[in-house]
Amino acid sequence: MAGTSLDRGVATPVETIGVAIATLAAVVFLGFLGRLHAAAVQVTNVAQSAARAASLETDPTAAERAALEVVSSSPLSTRCVGGGRTTLAWAPSSTGEWRGGSVTVTVECSLRLQSLATVWVPGSHDVAMSDTQPVDRYQR
């Protein structure tokens, strides 16, 4: 009985190593989740920038080129598998014209999970974000 009362409340080296491994795994996992969230925010920002660039153009064809240029020059070209996909849709104004309507750009990205983690993780995670901007009415 005297031996058990001395050991009460003392962590052995084996228990300490177990706690250290669990803490390390939790830190790596939280870092991975943080980087995944940051990548999703980056996709959102690129979608917004592409929609704004498209809304400043004079016609839907030029708008699509502008949106594609924004996405291809963004950091998503290295972060996404295949560089990211862009879809442009537009709604005409009440008079049926491009000016005064709205443009929606959707950016889809298959994130490389192994580039997001500090350790190797297989596969990818799909993120798609959209943004709608009014087409500039006061273009020349």
VENZIWO-V60410 format. One line per field, one symbol per residue. phi: phi as a letter, one per 20 degrees, with the letter a starting at -180 (. if undefined). A space follows every 50 residues. Layout:
BEGIN
phi->???
END
This chain:
BEGIN
phi->.fffffefndeegfffffffffffffffffffffffffffffffffffff fffffeeebfffffffffffffeefffdeefnnndccdccdfffendffn eccdddddbeffffeedecfcfnbceccccbdcffffdee
END
